[in-house]
């Protein structure tokens, strides 16, 4: 699968449920304005956890992460690529960039040392041209992901509290907006329903010969639900993409809004 894995804005768009629905499907207003609604409030002192910091946090919580290294310059990027094995992907690393592709900050399927050096140069030049006052730290070097791409996200909804979002990535997310929502915590039956509600479910079920372990995908959604239950400081989280195959789901990129939610006083 190609391009959807680097579309950093997708999960952010689709993690905004438009309206409540019946049952356990949580659609409500976002906590963007940090106002208390329905008994929930997000504290103001929120911060973003991006890139390698977010991936390291999730790895420490037992999630499987696509192998990633940080490189400050082209030489370090080449060394990292040899350790990880070609092909690799380079992504801009900067606290001033959320949507990497819009900045020209992603170079995928680099198959040799010269391609890595050229990719680093192009990313650095694009950053300096479009963010002249920004902080360019270097790049993340990742092994090339493979499998079906999905997006998983969470948010703290003003009316319903924590909400889980799941959808197909790539062109399916862009064109079909193929996503589904549930209020956290979820049970296995909820995870199973979320998967089967998608328009693109046949793709996950092997319609195009792609093998996806659906039970492990259910486990992954349950694990994300438990993560949010156990870590109320996570206000929002975008995992985009997550690669699915016969093994454990692999998180390729992550963005987290940390702050420490609390129940509003009655």
Backbone torsions as a table, in degrees:
resi	resn	phi	psi	omega
1	UNK	NA	146.1	-170.4
2	UNK	-109.4	-89.9	-157.5
3	UNK	-78.8	-29.8	-172.4
4	UNK	-60.4	-28.3	-177.5
5	UNK	-62.8	-19.3	-177.5
6	UNK	-108.0	7.5	179.8
7	UNK	-84.6	85.2	-170.3
8	UNK	-66.7	-22.4	-177.5
9	UNK	-81.9	-11.6	-173.3
10	UNK	-62.9	-52.0	-176.2
11	UNK	-62.4	-34.5	179.2
12	UNK	-64.0	-42.0	179.2
13	UNK	-64.0	-45.7	-171.1
14	UNK	-85.8	-3.1	175.3
15	UNK	-92.2	27.6	178.5
16	UNK	-123.5	82.7	-177.5
17	UNK	-61.0	132.1	-173.2
18	UNK	-79.1	-32.4	-172.9
19	UNK	-163.2	148.6	179.6
20	UNK	-63.8	147.1	171.5
21	UNK	-127.4	166.1	-176.9
22	UNK	-70.7	169.8	177.2
23	UNK	72.4	-146.1	-177.2
24	UNK	-93.7	10.0	-177.2
25	UNK	-87.6	111.6	-171.8
26	UNK	-92.6	103.5	172.7
27	UNK	-117.9	125.6	179.5
28	UNK	-162.6	-171.1	-178.4
29	UNK	-79.7	151.2	179.8
30	UNK	-76.9	164.0	176.9
31	UNK	-92.2	25.0	-177.8
32	UNK	-56.4	-36.4	-176.9
33	UNK	-89.1	0.1	176.8
34	UNK	58.3	31.3	179.5
35	UNK	-100.1	145.2	-179.7
36	UNK	-74.5	128.5	177.3
37	UNK	-138.6	132.7	176.0
38	UNK	60.7	26.1	175.0
39	UNK	93.6	-3.5	-178.9
40	UNK	-109.3	142.0	176.2
41	UNK	-142.0	140.2	173.5
42	UNK	-104.0	129.9	-178.3
43	UNK	-68.1	152.6	-171.3
44	UNK	-70.0	-33.8	-171.5
45	UNK	-78.3	66.7	179.2
46	UNK	-91.3	151.9	176.2
47	UNK	-140.0	157.4	-179.9
48	UNK	-96.7	138.7	173.0
49	UNK	-113.9	117.4	-170.5
50	UNK	-122.9	163.4	168.0
51	UNK	52.6	-130.6	-175.1
52	UNK	-64.5	-31.9	177.9
53	UNK	-63.2	-45.2	179.2
54	UNK	-66.6	-42.1	178.9
55	UNK	-64.0	-39.9	179.1
56	UNK	-65.4	-40.0	177.1
57	UNK	-58.8	-48.0	-178.1
58	UNK	-68.3	-37.5	175.9
59	UNK	-60.9	-37.7	177.6
60	UNK	-68.0	-18.6	177.6
61	UNK	-94.4	7.6	174.6
62	UNK	95.2	7.6	177.3
63	UNK	-84.2	150.5	176.4
64	UNK	-84.9	128.0	-173.9
65	UNK	-117.5	138.9	172.6
66	UNK	-61.0	132.6	-175.8
67	UNK	-59.4	127.6	-171.5
68	UNK	-140.1	138.9	174.1
69	UNK	-131.4	151.5	177.0
70	UNK	-95.7	139.0	178.9
71	UNK	-133.4	128.3	-179.3
72	UNK	-82.7	-24.4	-178.2
73	UNK	-146.7	179.2	-175.4
74	UNK	-64.5	-37.4	179.3
75	UNK	-62.1	-45.3	178.6
76	UNK	-65.1	-35.5	178.7
77	UNK	-63.8	-41.6	178.3
78	UNK	-64.3	-44.8	179.2
79	UNK	-60.7	-42.0	178.6
80	UNK	-64.3	-40.1	-179.6
81	UNK	-62.4	-40.6	177.7
82	UNK	-65.1	-37.8	178.6
83	UNK	-67.7	-40.5	-177.1
84	UNK	-77.9	-32.9	-176.5
85	UNK	97.6	133.8	179.6
86	UNK	-78.1	152.3	-2.2
87	UNK	-78.3	161.7	179.2
88	UNK	-132.9	168.0	173.9
89	UNK	-119.4	138.4	173.2
90	UNK	-107.7	138.2	177.1
91	UNK	-133.3	137.6	179.1
92	UNK	-60.3	141.5	176.1
93	UNK	-117.1	111.2	-179.9
94	UNK	-160.4	137.4	175.3
95	UNK	-70.0	-9.1	-178.0
96	UNK	-98.0	5.7	-177.5
97	UNK	-127.2	121.5	173.9
98	UNK	-102.3	-40.5	-175.3
99	UNK	-106.5	92.4	-169.3
100	UNK	-65.9	-38.7	-175.1
101	UNK	-68.8	-34.0	-179.9
102	UNK	-63.9	-22.7	-179.0
103	UNK	-95.4	-1.1	-172.1
104	UNK	72.1	30.5	-172.2
105	UNK	-97.9	17.2	178.9
106	UNK	-133.2	130.9	174.5
107	UNK	-129.3	116.1	-173.3
108	UNK	-108.9	161.8	174.0
109	UNK	56.5	45.6	177.2
110	UNK	-84.1	123.8	-166.6
111	UNK	-109.3	4.3	179.4
112	UNK	-162.7	172.7	-175.4
113	UNK	-59.4	-44.0	-178.0
114	UNK	-65.9	-37.8	178.0
115	UNK	-64.9	-37.1	178.1
116	UNK	-65.7	-44.3	179.1
117	UNK	-62.5	-43.9	179.1
118	UNK	-65.0	-41.4	178.0
119	UNK	-61.3	-42.9	178.0
120	UNK	-61.5	-45.2	-179.0
121	UNK	-61.4	-44.3	-178.5
122	UNK	-65.5	-40.1	178.1
123	UNK	-64.1	-45.6	-179.6
124	UNK	-62.8	-42.5	-179.6
125	UNK	-66.8	-41.8	178.7
126	UNK	-63.0	-39.9	179.8
127	UNK	-63.9	-48.5	-176.2
128	UNK	-67.0	-30.0	178.5
129	UNK	-72.6	-36.6	-174.1
130	UNK	-101.6	-19.7	178.1
131	UNK	-131.9	62.8	-174.8
132	UNK	-59.5	-25.3	179.2
133	UNK	-98.2	0.5	-175.8
134	UNK	-79.7	169.6	-179.8
135	UNK	-102.2	106.5	177.4
136	UNK	-92.0	112.6	-177.2
137	UNK	-91.6	-27.7	-175.9
138	UNK	145.0	-143.4	179.1
139	UNK	-136.8	157.9	165.7
140	UNK	-95.5	133.5	177.0
141	UNK	-108.1	123.3	-177.4
142	UNK	-125.6	146.8	168.5
143	UNK	-62.7	152.4	-177.0
144	UNK	-72.9	122.2	178.9
145	UNK	-75.4	156.7	-178.7
146	UNK	-147.1	147.1	179.3
147	UNK	122.5	-170.3	176.8
148	UNK	-79.9	133.2	-178.7
149	UNK	-94.3	131.0	174.2
150	UNK	-129.7	163.8	176.5
151	UNK	-116.6	134.4	174.4
152	UNK	-127.8	133.6	-179.6
153	UNK	-145.2	162.1	174.1
154	UNK	-137.9	156.0	173.8
155	UNK	-150.8	162.7	175.6
156	UNK	-101.0	102.3	-176.2
157	UNK	-81.5	142.1	-176.3
158	UNK	-62.9	-31.2	-177.0
159	UNK	-99.9	-38.8	-171.3
160	UNK	-102.7	-9.8	-174.5
161	UNK	83.7	-149.2	-176.6
162	UNK	-66.0	136.1	-178.2
163	UNK	-129.5	140.2	177.9
164	UNK	-105.8	135.8	176.2
165	UNK	-119.0	141.0	176.9
166	UNK	-141.3	137.6	177.8
167	UNK	-161.9	166.5	174.4
168	UNK	-74.3	148.2	179.0
169	UNK	-95.9	-166.4	177.4
170	UNK	62.6	-144.7	-176.3
171	UNK	-64.6	-26.5	179.3
172	UNK	-63.8	-41.6	178.5
173	UNK	-67.9	-41.3	-176.5
174	UNK	-67.9	-48.1	-170.8
175	UNK	-90.4	-45.6	-173.5
176	UNK	-91.6	-16.9	-173.0
177	UNK	48.5	51.6	-171.3
178	UNK	-87.5	85.3	-176.4
179	UNK	-137.4	160.4	177.5
180	UNK	-142.1	156.7	-174.0
181	UNK	-129.9	150.5	170.5
182	UNK	-145.0	150.3	173.0
183	UNK	-75.9	135.5	176.0
184	UNK	-84.3	136.9	9.3
185	UNK	-84.4	153.6	175.4
186	UNK	-109.2	160.4	172.9
187	UNK	-110.4	173.2	-177.0
188	UNK	-59.8	-37.5	179.9
189	UNK	-63.5	-33.3	177.3
190	UNK	-67.3	-44.2	178.4
191	UNK	-60.1	-42.9	-179.4
192	UNK	-63.9	-41.9	179.3
193	UNK	-65.9	-40.7	179.4
194	UNK	-57.8	-43.8	-179.1
195	UNK	-64.5	-44.2	-174.4
196	UNK	-79.2	-14.9	177.7
197	UNK	-75.7	-20.4	-175.4
198	UNK	-67.0	142.9	174.3
199	UNK	-60.1	-33.1	-178.3
200	UNK	-89.4	16.1	-179.4
201	UNK	-55.0	-40.1	179.0
202	UNK	-55.4	-31.7	177.1
203	UNK	-64.1	-42.6	178.2
204	UNK	-67.4	-30.0	-177.5
205	UNK	-84.1	2.9	174.2
206	UNK	99.4	17.9	-176.3
207	UNK	-60.9	-29.1	-179.3
208	UNK	-109.4	22.6	176.7
209	UNK	79.3	9.4	178.8
210	UNK	-91.2	123.6	-176.6
211	UNK	-87.7	118.9	176.4
212	UNK	-124.0	131.2	177.2
213	UNK	-82.3	98.6	-174.6
214	UNK	-67.7	-31.8	178.1
215	UNK	-66.0	-40.2	177.0
216	UNK	-67.4	-32.3	175.3
217	UNK	-65.8	-42.7	174.7
218	UNK	-58.7	-45.4	178.2
219	UNK	-57.9	-40.1	-178.5
220	UNK	-63.8	-45.9	179.4
221	UNK	-63.2	-39.9	176.3
222	UNK	-63.2	-38.5	-179.6
223	UNK	-66.6	-39.7	176.2
224	UNK	-63.8	-42.6	177.5
225	UNK	-58.5	-45.3	179.4
226	UNK	-66.3	-36.1	178.2
227	UNK	-58.2	-44.0	-178.8
228	UNK	-70.4	-38.3	175.6
229	UNK	-59.8	-43.2	-174.1
230	UNK	-83.4	-14.2	-176.3
231	UNK	-131.5	74.2	-176.0
232	UNK	-64.5	-9.0	176.5
233	UNK	-73.0	-11.7	177.3
234	UNK	-84.3	106.7	-179.3
235	UNK	-82.5	-42.0	177.8
236	UNK	-144.8	151.8	178.8
237	UNK	-149.7	131.4	174.9
238	UNK	-119.3	121.2	174.2
239	UNK	-111.5	106.4	-170.2
240	UNK	-153.3	108.6	1.3
241	UNK	-96.8	169.1	164.3
242	UNK	-112.6	127.2	-179.1
243	UNK	-91.9	129.7	-179.8
244	UNK	-111.4	137.3	174.0
245	UNK	-152.6	-148.1	179.4
246	UNK	-79.9	-15.4	-179.0
247	UNK	-97.7	-158.6	178.4
248	UNK	-66.9	140.8	171.9
249	UNK	-57.1	136.7	-176.8
250	UNK	-111.8	122.3	177.3
251	UNK	-81.3	125.9	-178.9
252	UNK	-97.0	-38.9	-178.8
253	UNK	-147.9	151.4	-176.3
254	UNK	-149.2	149.1	173.4
255	UNK	-140.8	131.0	-175.3
256	UNK	-131.4	138.8	173.4
257	UNK	-105.5	114.1	-174.9
258	UNK	-107.8	139.9	179.7
259	UNK	-165.6	-30.7	180.0
260	UNK	97.2	75.5	178.1
261	UNK	-72.0	158.2	175.8
262	UNK	-147.8	159.4	175.0
263	UNK	-73.4	132.3	177.0
264	UNK	-70.4	151.0	179.2
265	UNK	-64.8	142.7	-178.9
266	UNK	-64.1	NA	NA
